[in-house]
């Protein structure tokens, strides 16, 4: 007997069998939006590693990791704005990481380096510095909420209120940077002078006061350079980078001195911009003179 011919399958079954499978979709953030938070996490880890090296009395490594945390802190915010990944969580996380890396870590490093030599009194400047750092960061977070409700004048966005935490940490570590540089140069007397607890304590108190002060300091975010100053700026930056490669500790110490020397110019620039803005507002607010018939 001959086999009966097979019935053709319906078209919808054929389509169902050879239909391409779709990949499951997962809900969540893209990896690009996580990169700034991952950078902040690396900065936090760098601060913790600096504390560990300080406990082992490995001072160059401890100072280096605080510098690494500062470099990372300068990158994560710019990456967040570039990738459009800014968020309230990122701002809070960044402030917490900054408090540890630039408030707690420098204070503990300097205490273990020299301030413990004078007993319990040596801990007071370190404690004051860490408290000032926390107040500085808390004020910064509060200013974010106030800025949403009441925007600042346009010129004020180019300035911080007080010395920012990373710059404060770099200035507070000036004695350690200078002592390491003098030690490498074979000048033990100058290195011992930089390690004196009185000098380190004064530096901690002064820098802590600058962080909680209301001094306007340049943020360098929207900083405009005049045309005639572009070439000197490039040459100066190149010279400093060469100095940083050749003598890193001396360059870091000099960087703190240069930053503190820029503060008066920053205040003068702020006052000049404020005066110009107030004069422009008064000029616009003046009523026009009446026309004569």
C-alpha positions, 0 to 999 in steps of 0.5 A: 500500500502507498503511504498517504501524502502528508498534510501541509502544516499551517503557516502559523506553526512554521512561523512559530518554529523559526521565530527568532528568540528575543533576549530578555531585557533587564531593568537597571542603570547602564554601566556608563552611569555607574562609572563616576560612582566606581571612581568615587569608590576607588578614591575611598579605597585610596584613603583607606589604604593611606591610613593602612600605610601610615599605621605601618610608618610608610609615609611616602606611600601614605602621602601618595595614596592621598594624592591619588584620591585627590586625582580621582576626586577631580575626575569623578565629578567631571565624568559624571557631568560628561556622561550625564550621570549626576545624581543625588546619591553620587553627590552624597557618596562623593562627600562621604568619600571626601570626608574619609580621604581628605579629612580623616586620612590626613589627620591620622597620617599626620598624627601618627607621623609626628603629632603623637609625640606631644601626647594627648594635646597633639590629637587636638589639631588633628581632631579639629582638622577632621571636624572642619572638613566634615563641616565644610562638606556638610555645608557644600551638600546643604548649598546644593539644596539651597541652590535648587530653591534659590539660584546663586548669581552667575558669577558665584558659580565660579567660586567655592565657599572656603577651601575645598576638602581636597585642596585643604588636605594637600595644604595640610600635608605640606610639612610631610611633603617638604620633609620627604623632599628635604630627606631625599636631598640629604638635608636632615635638619630641614626635614626635622624642622618640618616634622616639628609638632608645633609647625604641623599643628599650626598648619592643621589649625590654619587650613581647617579654619580656611575650609570652614571660612567664607572666603571665595576660592576659584573653582576652575570650572568655568575659569576664563583665561585672557588671550595674553595669558594663555602662553604663559599659563601653558609654559608654567604648567609644562614647567610644573609638570617637569618639576613634578616628574623630577621632584614629586614631593617638592612639587607637591609642597610647592603646589600647596604654597602656590594655592595658598598664595592664590587665595588673595587674588581669588577674593579680589576677583570675586569682589570685582565680579560682584561689583560689576554685577551690582553696578549692572543691576543698578543701571538696569533698575534706573528709570528712563528720563522722561521725554520732553515735549 
